[in-house]
Amino acid sequence: MPPNMNPKKVPIPEQAPQERIKNFKEVALGYTPEQAKEEATRCLQCKNRPCVEGCPVNVKIPEFIKKVAEGDLAEASKILASENCLPAVCGRVCPQETQCEILCVRGKKGEPVAIGRLERFVADWAMENLPQETPQIKKNGIKIAIAGGGPAGLTCAGELARMGYDVTIFEALHALGGVLMYGIPEFRLPKRLVAKEIANALNLGVKIEKNVIIGKSIKVDELFKEGYQAVFIGCGAGLPSFMKVEGENLNGVYSANEFLTRVNLMKAYDFPNNPTPVKIGKRVAVIGGGNVAMDAARTAKRLGAEEVYIVYRRGEKELPARLEEIHHAKEEGIIFKFLTAPVKVIGENGWVKGIECVEMELGEPDESGRRRPVVKKGSNFNFPVETVIVAIGGTPNPLIRQTTPGLETQKWGGIVVDEATMKTSKEGVYAGGDIVTGAATVILAMGAGKKAAHAIHEALQKKIR
């Protein structure tokens, strides 16, 4: 069958903007089987498979898409799951446009194949139609500890469990998933799907210890004393950064981390059925321009805010958020204030009443390659808001570096690793995800966890030999 040469992707059905801002249901509704098959036939089945090079977990992209085109969804699911333990998650939140899809040959004369949408479709179909199977794995009795139950830790644990290792995940919170559970909103990533995919990943016999903080409840060196032969650290970078401006301690100022955690884990999205653990005003300012800022702004809108502003110190071209998230935010009425930086949070009786900002101009590029924002003198102005959400990034909790002698860290607190193996400066300790890179993507964290698992296996097998 010749490929479908339509230059455009098959559009994905979505909730209308004016409807979706009133609920926390998914914005994108997913492909129908007919739409998925039509989109899959756009794949040229290139022999050199450039798209695979862009995937941090090396999903066999042309192979699974071919099976979708043929209507063999069970085989497509098998191929997908062989390399990716969280396909329904990745199909929704991966930045495919800068990874696999940017390398798609179809993108040279039109739009690339909708790899992410097809991944989501196959994963969702498999959840509904395929029984969960418990694989028979011969255990080797070697204990490995995983610090953190987010994407990096889950992937590392799953890979090692498949190889026969006795794996235990130590998670600080009461729920596994890390940013998947507490950070990404329900309308982008339904928690029931996350829970199902985590259950599938743990169906390999992985043990879980919740409410355990590595560095406080138990130290890395103590894990080795308890018989663990290797430790993987994937605790993320959940310690929020703040603006360091006057008024930042007023009531009504949240870090995006706290705000989204309250909405997700404490189920503020289920208000009024659930007493809401967040209080927001009619006007909300979100400081920052990344995906987390978009998530916070769109969440505030759904919680009833009448006006929501994204306040970003650079221009629209410099926004680090995904284009899809920016597009959805604009559709939902989020107001963008570009080339604007807060210098003070204004308060009254202990509560936020507004922010004072300055206008910015773009100067020469900084170390990130983006043009550095420079303050316009005398450009100060105020505007009223009752809630401020700070979404300017985060750093790792310092507990691990403070309690783990011999662990080399970067100036900002991230752990230094060998990029080929994810091995740290401390013998037997590996690390990956945001605790190494700073805030990045789910799939990059998963890729790091996968790489570390294979490096751990290789190192331990050498010891055995």
C-alpha positions as a LaTeX table, in Angstrom:
\begin{tabular}{lrrr}
\hline
Residue & $x$ (\AA) & $y$ (\AA) & $z$ (\AA) \\
\hline
Met1 & 0.00 & 0.00 & 0.00 \\
Pro2 & 1.53 & 3.37 & $-1.01$ \\
Pro3 & 1.99 & 5.90 & 1.82 \\
Asn4 & $-0.57$ & 8.61 & 2.46 \\
Met5 & 1.17 & 11.77 & 1.16 \\
Asn6 & $-1.13$ & 14.27 & 2.85 \\
Pro7 & 1.25 & 17.02 & 4.08 \\
Lys8 & $-0.87$ & 17.65 & 7.18 \\
Lys9 & $-1.26$ & 15.52 & 10.31 \\
Val10 & $-4.69$ & 14.08 & 10.97 \\
Pro11 & $-6.15$ & 16.64 & 13.45 \\
Ile12 & $-6.78$ & 15.36 & 16.96 \\
Pro13 & $-10.24$ & 16.06 & 18.42 \\
Glu14 & $-10.22$ & 18.53 & 21.33 \\
Gln15 & $-12.64$ & 20.02 & 23.82 \\
Ala16 & $-13.71$ & 23.53 & 22.84 \\
Pro17 & $-11.79$ & 26.20 & 24.83 \\
Gln18 & $-14.88$ & 27.71 & 26.47 \\
Glu19 & $-15.98$ & 24.27 & 27.66 \\
Arg20 & $-12.64$ & 22.94 & 28.87 \\
Ile21 & $-11.84$ & 25.94 & 31.10 \\
Lys22 & $-14.79$ & 24.81 & 33.22 \\
Asn23 & $-13.50$ & 21.29 & 33.83 \\
Phe24 & $-10.36$ & 19.21 & 34.39 \\
Lys25 & $-11.07$ & 16.64 & 31.69 \\
Glu26 & $-8.44$ & 16.05 & 29.01 \\
Val27 & $-8.14$ & 18.78 & 26.40 \\
Ala28 & $-7.12$ & 16.42 & 23.57 \\
Leu29 & $-9.58$ & 13.56 & 23.19 \\
Gly30 & $-7.34$ & 11.17 & 21.25 \\
Tyr31 & $-7.57$ & 9.54 & 17.84 \\
Thr32 & $-10.31$ & 7.15 & 16.79 \\
Pro33 & $-9.07$ & 3.84 & 15.27 \\
Glu34 & $-9.84$ & 5.21 & 11.79 \\
Gln35 & $-7.91$ & 8.43 & 12.42 \\
Ala36 & $-4.95$ & 6.52 & 13.86 \\
Lys37 & $-4.79$ & 4.22 & 10.85 \\
Glu38 & $-4.97$ & 7.18 & 8.46 \\
Glu39 & $-2.16$ & 8.99 & 10.28 \\
Ala40 & $-0.02$ & 5.83 & 10.48 \\
Thr41 & $-0.14$ & 5.47 & 6.69 \\
Arg42 & 1.71 & 8.81 & 6.42 \\
Cys43 & 4.87 & 7.10 & 7.74 \\
Leu44 & 7.36 & 6.39 & 4.92 \\
Gln45 & 8.99 & 3.51 & 6.83 \\
Cys46 & 12.45 & 4.99 & 6.25 \\
Lys47 & 15.28 & 2.46 & 6.28 \\
Asn48 & 17.60 & 4.74 & 8.29 \\
Arg49 & 14.84 & 5.47 & 10.88 \\
Pro50 & 15.93 & 9.04 & 11.85 \\
Cys51 & 13.02 & 9.42 & 14.28 \\
Val52 & 14.42 & 6.71 & 16.56 \\
Glu53 & 17.62 & 8.73 & 17.04 \\
Gly54 & 15.53 & 11.48 & 18.60 \\
Cys55 & 13.87 & 9.20 & 21.17 \\
Pro56 & 15.69 & 9.09 & 24.54 \\
Val57 & 14.35 & 5.58 & 25.21 \\
Asn58 & 14.84 & 4.26 & 21.65 \\
Val59 & 11.26 & 3.31 & 20.86 \\
Lys60 & 11.04 & 1.35 & 17.59 \\
Ile61 & 8.90 & 4.04 & 16.02 \\
Pro62 & 8.50 & 2.88 & 12.39 \\
Glu63 & 7.83 & $-0.68$ & 13.52 \\
Phe64 & 4.98 & 0.16 & 15.89 \\
Ile65 & 3.46 & 2.66 & 13.42 \\
Lys66 & 3.53 & 0.04 & 10.66 \\
Lys67 & 1.48 & $-2.27$ & 12.85 \\
Val68 & $-1.05$ & 0.54 & 13.50 \\
Ala69 & $-1.39$ & 1.02 & 9.72 \\
Glu70 & $-1.97$ & $-2.74$ & 9.36 \\
Gly71 & $-4.57$ & $-2.71$ & 12.14 \\
Asp72 & $-2.52$ & $-5.01$ & 14.40 \\
Leu73 & $-2.77$ & $-2.96$ & 17.58 \\
Ala74 & $-1.76$ & $-5.79$ & 19.91 \\
Glu75 & 1.57 & $-6.14$ & 18.12 \\
Ala76 & 1.97 & $-2.35$ & 17.99 \\
Ser77 & 1.51 & $-2.26$ & 21.77 \\
Lys78 & 4.04 & $-5.05$ & 22.28 \\
Ile79 & 6.66 & $-3.21$ & 20.22 \\
Leu80 & 5.99 & 0.07 & 22.03 \\
Ala81 & 6.09 & $-1.45$ & 25.51 \\
Ser82 & 9.34 & $-3.29$ & 24.81 \\
Glu83 & 11.24 & 0.02 & 25.08 \\
Asn84 & 8.89 & 2.37 & 26.95 \\
Cys85 & 7.30 & 1.47 & 30.28 \\
Leu86 & 5.08 & 4.62 & 30.32 \\
Pro87 & 3.75 & 5.00 & 26.74 \\
Ala88 & 0.38 & 6.59 & 27.63 \\
Val89 & 2.24 & 9.21 & 29.66 \\
Cys90 & 4.85 & 9.88 & 26.98 \\
Gly91 & 2.23 & 10.08 & 24.25 \\
Arg92 & 0.68 & 12.98 & 26.14 \\
Val93 & 3.53 & 14.98 & 27.68 \\
Cys94 & 6.67 & 14.31 & 25.59 \\
Pro95 & 7.91 & 17.23 & 23.47 \\
Gln96 & 7.88 & 15.11 & 20.31 \\
Glu97 & 8.19 & 18.25 & 18.20 \\
Thr98 & 11.78 & 18.71 & 19.44 \\
Gln99 & 12.73 & 15.03 & 19.62 \\
Cys100 & 11.43 & 12.27 & 17.33 \\
Glu101 & 9.11 & 14.35 & 15.13 \\
Ile102 & 11.69 & 17.03 & 14.36 \\
Leu103 & 13.75 & 14.32 & 12.62 \\
Cys104 & 10.82 & 12.85 & 10.67 \\
Val105 & 11.42 & 12.99 & 6.90 \\
Arg106 & 7.80 & 14.00 & 6.31 \\
Gly107 & 8.52 & 17.22 & 8.18 \\
Lys108 & 10.74 & 18.48 & 5.34 \\
Lys109 & 7.79 & 19.12 & 3.02 \\
Gly110 & 4.90 & 19.39 & 5.43 \\
Glu111 & 4.09 & 18.24 & 8.95 \\
Pro112 & 5.88 & 15.25 & 10.49 \\
Val113 & 4.04 & 12.05 & 11.33 \\
Ala114 & 2.10 & 12.50 & 14.59 \\
Ile115 & 4.26 & 10.02 & 16.50 \\
Gly116 & 3.13 & 11.18 & 19.93 \\
Arg117 & $-0.57$ & 10.97 & 19.08 \\
Leu118 & $-0.10$ & 7.45 & 17.71 \\
Glu119 & 1.84 & 6.41 & 20.80 \\
Arg120 & $-0.99$ & 7.68 & 22.98 \\
Phe121 & $-3.60$ & 5.90 & 20.85 \\
Val122 & $-1.81$ & 2.53 & 21.04 \\
Ala123 & $-1.16$ & 2.82 & 24.78 \\
Asp124 & $-4.78$ & 3.75 & 25.52 \\
Trp125 & $-6.06$ & 0.91 & 23.33 \\
Ala126 & $-3.82$ & $-1.57$ & 25.13 \\
Met127 & $-5.05$ & $-0.42$ & 28.55 \\
Glu128 & $-8.65$ & $-1.02$ & 27.52 \\
Asn129 & $-8.21$ & $-4.22$ & 25.56 \\
Leu130 & $-5.18$ & $-6.22$ & 26.71 \\
Pro131 & $-5.00$ & $-8.08$ & 30.02 \\
Gln132 & $-2.14$ & $-7.27$ & 32.37 \\
Glu133 & 0.31 & $-10.14$ & 32.28 \\
Thr134 & 2.69 & $-11.00$ & 35.10 \\
Pro135 & 6.01 & $-11.95$ & 33.53 \\
Gln136 & 7.92 & $-14.91$ & 34.94 \\
Ile137 & 11.30 & $-13.54$ & 35.98 \\
Lys138 & 14.08 & $-15.54$ & 37.56 \\
Lys139 & 15.42 & $-13.45$ & 40.44 \\
Asn140 & 19.17 & $-13.26$ & 41.05 \\
Gly141 & 18.96 & $-12.14$ & 44.70 \\
Ile142 & 20.99 & $-8.94$ & 44.16 \\
Lys143 & 19.42 & $-5.94$ & 45.94 \\
Ile144 & 19.30 & $-2.48$ & 44.30 \\
Ala145 & 17.83 & 0.68 & 45.83 \\
Ile146 & 16.06 & 3.38 & 43.83 \\
Ala147 & 15.69 & 6.80 & 45.49 \\
Gly148 & 12.60 & 8.47 & 44.04 \\
Gly149 & 9.52 & 7.04 & 42.34 \\
Gly150 & 9.30 & 9.50 & 39.46 \\
Pro151 & 9.89 & 8.80 & 35.75 \\
Ala152 & 13.66 & 8.20 & 36.12 \\
Gly153 & 13.30 & 5.94 & 39.16 \\
Leu154 & 10.36 & 3.97 & 37.78 \\
Thr155 & 12.15 & 3.33 & 34.49 \\
Cys156 & 15.39 & 2.29 & 36.18 \\
Ala157 & 13.47 & 0.01 & 38.56 \\
Gly158 & 11.50 & $-1.61$ & 35.75 \\
Glu159 & 14.58 & $-2.28$ & 33.60 \\
Leu160 & 16.52 & $-3.82$ & 36.50 \\
Ala161 & 13.55 & $-5.91$ & 37.66 \\
Arg162 & 13.24 & $-7.38$ & 34.16 \\
Met163 & 16.88 & $-8.46$ & 34.46 \\
Gly164 & 16.13 & $-10.31$ & 37.69 \\
Tyr165 & 17.33 & $-7.86$ & 40.33 \\
Asp166 & 15.59 & $-7.42$ & 43.69 \\
Val167 & 14.61 & $-3.74$ & 43.37 \\
Thr168 & 13.16 & $-1.45$ & 46.05 \\
Ile169 & 11.90 & 2.08 & 45.36 \\
Phe170 & 12.12 & 4.56 & 48.26 \\
Glu171 & 9.59 & 7.37 & 47.68 \\
Ala172 & 9.29 & 10.50 & 49.85 \\
Leu173 & 5.57 & 11.05 & 49.19 \\
His174 & 2.57 & 8.79 & 49.74 \\
Ala175 & 2.10 & 8.28 & 45.98 \\
Leu176 & 4.50 & 7.11 & 43.29 \\
Gly177 & 4.94 & 8.99 & 40.03 \\
Gly178 & 6.80 & 12.13 & 41.04 \\
Val179 & 6.02 & 15.02 & 38.71 \\
Leu180 & 3.54 & 12.81 & 36.81 \\
Met181 & 1.30 & 12.74 & 39.89 \\
Tyr182 & 1.94 & 16.06 & 41.66 \\
Gly183 & 3.09 & 18.37 & 38.87 \\
Ile184 & 1.27 & 17.82 & 35.58 \\
Pro185 & $-2.42$ & 18.82 & 35.71 \\
Glu186 & $-5.28$ & 16.37 & 35.30 \\
Phe187 & $-6.39$ & 17.97 & 32.02 \\
Arg188 & $-3.02$ & 17.13 & 30.46 \\
Leu189 & $-2.37$ & 13.82 & 32.17 \\
Pro190 & $-5.23$ & 11.96 & 33.92 \\
Lys191 & $-4.01$ & 10.41 & 37.15 \\
Arg192 & $-5.92$ & 7.16 & 36.57 \\
Leu193 & $-3.76$ & 6.54 & 33.49 \\
Val194 & $-0.59$ & 7.32 & 35.42 \\
Ala195 & $-1.64$ & 4.91 & 38.17 \\
Lys196 & $-2.32$ & 2.16 & 35.60 \\
Glu197 & 1.02 & 2.60 & 33.88 \\
Ile198 & 2.86 & 2.64 & 37.21 \\
Ala199 & 1.05 & $-0.57$ & 38.16 \\
Asn200 & 2.19 & $-2.15$ & 34.89 \\
Ala201 & 5.78 & $-1.07$ & 35.51 \\
Leu202 & 5.69 & $-2.48$ & 39.05 \\
Asn203 & 4.12 & $-5.75$ & 37.91 \\
Leu204 & 7.70 & $-6.97$ & 37.61 \\
Gly205 & 8.01 & $-7.51$ & 41.36 \\
Val206 & 9.45 & $-4.15$ & 42.42 \\
Lys207 & 9.08 & $-3.39$ & 46.15 \\
Ile208 & 7.93 & 0.06 & 47.31 \\
Glu209 & 8.73 & 1.94 & 50.52 \\
Lys210 & 6.66 & 5.16 & 50.67 \\
Asn211 & 7.10 & 8.18 & 52.96 \\
Val212 & 10.86 & 7.58 & 53.07 \\
Ile213 & 13.17 & 10.56 & 52.53 \\
Ile214 & 16.64 & 9.52 & 51.41 \\
Gly215 & 19.13 & 11.56 & 53.40 \\
Lys216 & 16.79 & 11.85 & 56.39 \\
Ser217 & 14.83 & 8.63 & 56.93 \\
Ile218 & 17.82 & 6.65 & 55.68 \\
Lys219 & 21.15 & 7.69 & 54.16 \\
Val220 & 22.76 & 6.36 & 50.99 \\
Asp221 & 25.65 & 4.77 & 52.95 \\
Glu222 & 23.13 & 3.03 & 55.20 \\
Leu223 & 21.49 & 1.46 & 52.15 \\
Phe224 & 24.80 & $-0.17$ & 51.27 \\
Lys225 & 25.13 & $-1.43$ & 54.86 \\
Glu226 & 21.70 & $-3.03$ & 54.48 \\
Gly227 & 22.97 & $-5.09$ & 51.56 \\
Tyr228 & 22.06 & $-3.02$ & 48.51 \\
Gln229 & 24.71 & $-3.41$ & 45.82 \\
Ala230 & 23.87 & $-0.22$ & 43.91 \\
Val231 & 21.81 & 2.93 & 44.44 \\
Phe232 & 20.10 & 5.01 & 41.75 \\
Ile233 & 19.16 & 8.57 & 42.76 \\
Gly234 & 16.23 & 10.03 & 40.82 \\
Cys235 & 14.72 & 12.43 & 43.35 \\
Gly236 & 14.07 & 15.28 & 40.92 \\
Ala237 & 14.50 & 19.00 & 41.51 \\
Gly238 & 11.41 & 19.84 & 43.51 \\
Leu239 & 12.83 & 22.57 & 45.75 \\
Pro240 & 11.28 & 25.72 & 44.24 \\
Ser241 & 13.25 & 28.81 & 43.27 \\
Phe242 & 11.86 & 32.22 & 44.16 \\
Met243 & 12.30 & 35.73 & 42.75 \\
Lys244 & 13.99 & 37.21 & 45.84 \\
Val245 & 11.85 & 40.35 & 45.73 \\
Glu246 & 10.06 & 42.32 & 48.44 \\
Gly247 & 6.66 & 40.93 & 49.39 \\
Glu248 & 7.33 & 37.38 & 48.27 \\
Asn249 & 6.31 & 36.02 & 51.70 \\
Leu250 & 2.82 & 37.52 & 51.57 \\
Asn251 & $-0.27$ & 35.33 & 51.77 \\
Gly252 & $-1.40$ & 34.56 & 48.24 \\
Val253 & 2.07 & 33.82 & 46.87 \\
Tyr254 & 2.63 & 30.18 & 45.86 \\
Ser255 & 5.50 & 28.34 & 44.29 \\
Ala256 & 4.19 & 26.51 & 41.23 \\
Asn257 & 5.36 & 23.30 & 42.88 \\
Glu258 & 3.17 & 23.86 & 45.95 \\
Phe259 & 0.21 & 25.12 & 43.91 \\
Leu260 & 0.17 & 22.16 & 41.49 \\
Thr261 & 0.81 & 19.63 & 44.28 \\
Arg262 & $-2.18$ & 20.93 & 46.22 \\
Val263 & $-4.33$ & 20.77 & 43.11 \\
Asn264 & $-3.19$ & 17.28 & 42.10 \\
Leu265 & $-2.40$ & 15.23 & 45.20 \\
Met266 & $-4.91$ & 17.05 & 47.40 \\
Lys267 & $-7.53$ & 16.96 & 44.62 \\
Ala268 & $-8.37$ & 20.66 & 44.44 \\
Tyr269 & $-9.51$ & 19.91 & 40.88 \\
Asp270 & $-12.47$ & 18.02 & 42.38 \\
Phe271 & $-13.88$ & 21.17 & 44.02 \\
Pro272 & $-16.68$ & 21.59 & 45.15 \\
Asn273 & $-16.95$ & 17.83 & 45.85 \\
Asn274 & $-13.61$ & 18.07 & 47.66 \\
Pro275 & $-12.89$ & 21.04 & 49.99 \\
Thr276 & $-10.34$ & 23.01 & 47.99 \\
Pro277 & $-6.84$ & 23.23 & 49.51 \\
Val278 & $-6.02$ & 26.30 & 47.40 \\
Lys279 & $-7.27$ & 29.85 & 47.62 \\
Ile280 & $-6.95$ & 32.05 & 44.54 \\
Gly281 & $-8.22$ & 35.52 & 43.75 \\
Lys282 & $-10.05$ & 36.84 & 40.71 \\
Arg283 & $-6.73$ & 37.93 & 39.15 \\
Val284 & $-3.69$ & 35.65 & 39.08 \\
Ala285 & $-0.14$ & 36.37 & 37.89 \\
Val286 & 2.08 & 33.41 & 36.98 \\
Ile287 & 5.76 & 34.31 & 36.82 \\
Gly288 & 7.72 & 32.33 & 34.21 \\
Gly289 & 7.36 & 31.02 & 30.67 \\
Gly290 & 7.95 & 27.27 & 30.77 \\
Asn291 & 5.57 & 24.31 & 30.70 \\
Val292 & 5.08 & 24.54 & 34.47 \\
Ala293 & 4.01 & 28.18 & 34.13 \\
Met294 & 1.49 & 27.20 & 31.44 \\
Asp295 & 0.20 & 24.38 & 33.66 \\
Ala296 & $-0.22$ & 26.72 & 36.63 \\
Ala297 & $-1.95$ & 29.43 & 34.59 \\
Arg298 & $-4.38$ & 27.04 & 32.91 \\
Thr299 & $-5.11$ & 25.38 & 36.26 \\
Ala300 & $-5.85$ & 28.74 & 37.91 \\
Lys301 & $-8.29$ & 29.50 & 35.10 \\
Arg302 & $-10.13$ & 26.24 & 35.73 \\
Leu303 & $-10.29$ & 26.96 & 39.45 \\
Gly304 & $-12.29$ & 30.10 & 38.73 \\
Ala305 & $-9.83$ & 32.96 & 38.22 \\
Glu306 & $-11.31$ & 35.59 & 35.92 \\
Glu307 & $-8.01$ & 36.99 & 34.66 \\
Val308 & $-4.78$ & 34.99 & 34.48 \\
Tyr309 & $-1.50$ & 36.54 & 33.37 \\
Ile310 & 1.75 & 34.93 & 32.27 \\
Val311 & 4.47 & 37.41 & 33.23 \\
Tyr312 & 7.66 & 36.65 & 31.31 \\
Arg313 & 10.83 & 38.71 & 31.15 \\
Arg314 & 11.68 & 37.79 & 27.55 \\
Gly315 & 9.65 & 37.86 & 24.32 \\
Glu316 & 7.26 & 35.32 & 22.83 \\
Lys317 & 9.97 & 33.78 & 20.62 \\
Glu318 & 12.01 & 32.96 & 23.71 \\
Leu319 & 9.21 & 31.14 & 25.58 \\
Pro320 & 10.61 & 27.73 & 26.61 \\
Ala321 & 7.17 & 26.08 & 26.87 \\
Arg322 & 5.90 & 23.69 & 24.22 \\
Leu323 & 4.15 & 25.39 & 21.31 \\
Glu324 & 1.08 & 23.24 & 21.94 \\
Glu325 & 0.85 & 24.43 & 25.55 \\
Ile326 & 1.24 & 28.08 & 24.53 \\
His327 & $-1.43$ & 27.64 & 21.84 \\
His328 & $-3.86$ & 26.02 & 24.30 \\
Ala329 & $-3.20$ & 28.73 & 26.91 \\
Lys330 & $-3.98$ & 31.48 & 24.40 \\
Glu331 & $-7.16$ & 29.69 & 23.32 \\
Glu332 & $-8.23$ & 29.55 & 26.97 \\
Gly333 & $-7.85$ & 33.31 & 27.44 \\
Ile334 & $-4.54$ & 33.41 & 29.33 \\
Ile335 & $-3.07$ & 36.92 & 28.98 \\
Phe336 & 0.64 & 37.12 & 28.14 \\
Lys337 & 2.73 & 40.02 & 29.43 \\
Phe338 & 6.05 & 39.73 & 27.60 \\
Leu339 & 9.25 & 41.67 & 28.34 \\
Thr340 & 7.97 & 42.18 & 31.87 \\
Ala341 & 9.66 & 41.35 & 35.18 \\
Pro342 & 8.27 & 41.66 & 38.73 \\
Val343 & 10.34 & 43.70 & 41.18 \\
Lys344 & 7.93 & 43.73 & 44.13 \\
Val345 & 4.81 & 41.96 & 45.38 \\
Ile346 & 2.44 & 44.59 & 46.79 \\
Gly347 & 0.47 & 43.67 & 49.90 \\
Glu348 & $-2.30$ & 44.86 & 52.17 \\
Asn349 & $-3.04$ & 43.37 & 55.60 \\
Gly350 & $-0.68$ & 40.51 & 54.87 \\
Trp351 & $-2.29$ & 39.52 & 51.54 \\
Val352 & $-1.28$ & 40.10 & 47.94 \\
Lys353 & $-2.93$ & 43.10 & 46.28 \\
Gly354 & $-0.77$ & 43.52 & 43.19 \\
Ile355 & 2.71 & 43.39 & 41.69 \\
Glu356 & 5.13 & 46.08 & 40.65 \\
Cys357 & 6.89 & 45.29 & 37.38 \\
Val358 & 9.47 & 46.80 & 35.05 \\
Glu359 & 9.60 & 46.62 & 31.27 \\
Met360 & 12.53 & 44.78 & 29.71 \\
Glu361 & 14.54 & 44.96 & 26.51 \\
Leu362 & 16.46 & 42.07 & 24.94 \\
Gly363 & 20.23 & 42.52 & 24.88 \\
Glu364 & 23.03 & 40.15 & 23.84 \\
Pro365 & 22.58 & 36.35 & 24.12 \\
Asp366 & 23.49 & 34.74 & 27.47 \\
Glu367 & 25.04 & 31.31 & 28.12 \\
Ser368 & 21.75 & 29.60 & 27.20 \\
Gly369 & 21.80 & 31.23 & 23.75 \\
Arg370 & 18.73 & 33.36 & 24.50 \\
Arg371 & 19.00 & 37.15 & 24.44 \\
Arg372 & 19.53 & 38.53 & 27.91 \\
Pro373 & 16.73 & 40.75 & 29.24 \\
Val374 & 17.79 & 44.24 & 30.34 \\
Val375 & 15.67 & 46.60 & 32.48 \\
Lys376 & 14.24 & 49.72 & 30.82 \\
Lys377 & 15.00 & 52.53 & 33.23 \\
Gly378 & 11.97 & 54.35 & 34.63 \\
Ser379 & 9.52 & 51.79 & 33.23 \\
Asn380 & 8.03 & 50.68 & 36.57 \\
Phe381 & 4.29 & 50.03 & 36.64 \\
Asn382 & 1.81 & 48.28 & 38.91 \\
Phe383 & $-1.16$ & 46.06 & 38.18 \\
Pro384 & $-3.63$ & 44.45 & 40.60 \\
Val385 & $-3.66$ & 40.71 & 41.33 \\
Glu386 & $-4.66$ & 38.71 & 44.40 \\
Thr387 & $-2.57$ & 35.61 & 43.70 \\
Val388 & 1.01 & 35.19 & 42.50 \\
Ile389 & 2.39 & 31.82 & 41.37 \\
Val390 & 6.16 & 31.62 & 40.91 \\
Ala391 & 7.21 & 29.17 & 38.17 \\
Ile392 & 10.87 & 29.95 & 37.56 \\
Gly393 & 12.36 & 26.50 & 38.13 \\
Gly394 & 13.65 & 24.46 & 41.01 \\
Thr395 & 16.69 & 22.79 & 42.53 \\
Pro396 & 17.29 & 19.43 & 44.21 \\
Asn397 & 16.60 & 18.98 & 47.89 \\
Pro398 & 20.05 & 19.46 & 49.52 \\
Leu399 & 19.59 & 16.51 & 51.91 \\
Ile400 & 21.21 & 13.94 & 49.65 \\
Arg401 & 24.34 & 15.95 & 48.88 \\
Gln402 & 24.66 & 16.99 & 52.53 \\
Thr403 & 24.45 & 13.40 & 53.82 \\
Thr404 & 26.37 & 11.53 & 51.11 \\
Pro405 & 30.17 & 11.94 & 51.44 \\
Gly406 & 32.06 & 11.65 & 48.16 \\
Leu407 & 29.14 & 12.71 & 45.98 \\
Glu408 & 30.23 & 15.47 & 43.59 \\
Thr409 & 27.60 & 18.09 & 42.82 \\
Gln410 & 27.27 & 21.12 & 40.56 \\
Lys411 & 27.09 & 24.72 & 41.83 \\
Trp412 & 23.29 & 24.76 & 41.57 \\
Gly413 & 23.02 & 21.48 & 43.52 \\
Gly414 & 22.64 & 18.93 & 40.72 \\
Ile415 & 24.60 & 15.68 & 40.88 \\
Val416 & 27.58 & 15.28 & 38.54 \\
Val417 & 27.46 & 12.08 & 36.46 \\
Asp418 & 29.27 & 10.38 & 33.61 \\
Glu419 & 26.76 & 10.90 & 30.79 \\
Ala420 & 27.49 & 7.51 & 29.20 \\
Thr421 & 26.66 & 5.50 & 32.34 \\
Met422 & 24.94 & 7.97 & 34.74 \\
Lys423 & 27.58 & 6.92 & 37.31 \\
Thr424 & 28.38 & 9.47 & 40.03 \\
Ser425 & 31.68 & 10.15 & 41.75 \\
Lys426 & 30.66 & 7.76 & 44.55 \\
Glu427 & 31.21 & 4.05 & 43.98 \\
Gly428 & 28.00 & 2.13 & 43.32 \\
Val429 & 25.85 & 5.28 & 43.10 \\
Tyr430 & 24.12 & 6.38 & 39.89 \\
Ala431 & 21.76 & 9.28 & 39.25 \\
Gly432 & 19.45 & 10.63 & 36.55 \\
Gly433 & 16.55 & 12.92 & 35.77 \\
Asp434 & 16.05 & 16.48 & 37.02 \\
Ile435 & 18.48 & 15.96 & 39.91 \\
Val436 & 21.20 & 15.81 & 37.25 \\
Thr437 & 19.90 & 18.05 & 34.45 \\
Gly438 & 17.66 & 20.50 & 36.28 \\
Ala439 & 14.03 & 20.76 & 35.19 \\
Ala440 & 13.70 & 18.85 & 31.91 \\
Thr441 & 11.29 & 16.42 & 30.26 \\
Val442 & 9.72 & 13.16 & 31.43 \\
Ile443 & 11.22 & 11.22 & 28.54 \\
Leu444 & 14.76 & 12.51 & 29.18 \\
Ala445 & 14.44 & 11.38 & 32.80 \\
Met446 & 13.24 & 7.98 & 31.60 \\
Gly447 & 16.16 & 7.76 & 29.18 \\
Ala448 & 18.56 & 8.45 & 32.03 \\
Gly449 & 16.93 & 5.78 & 34.19 \\
Lys450 & 17.17 & 3.25 & 31.38 \\
Lys451 & 20.82 & 4.09 & 30.69 \\
Ala452 & 21.68 & 3.81 & 34.39 \\
Ala453 & 19.94 & 0.44 & 34.71 \\
His454 & 22.03 & $-1.10$ & 31.95 \\
Ala455 & 25.22 & 0.44 & 33.38 \\
Ile456 & 24.40 & $-0.96$ & 36.84 \\
His457 & 23.77 & $-4.38$ & 35.33 \\
Glu458 & 27.05 & $-4.34$ & 33.44 \\
Ala459 & 29.04 & $-3.21$ & 36.51 \\
Leu460 & 27.47 & $-5.84$ & 38.80 \\
Gln461 & 27.95 & $-8.63$ & 36.27 \\
Lys462 & 31.66 & $-7.77$ & 36.09 \\
Lys463 & 31.85 & $-8.11$ & 39.88 \\
Ile464 & 30.16 & $-11.51$ & 39.74 \\
Arg465 & 32.53 & $-12.74$ & 37.02 \\
\hline
\end{tabular}
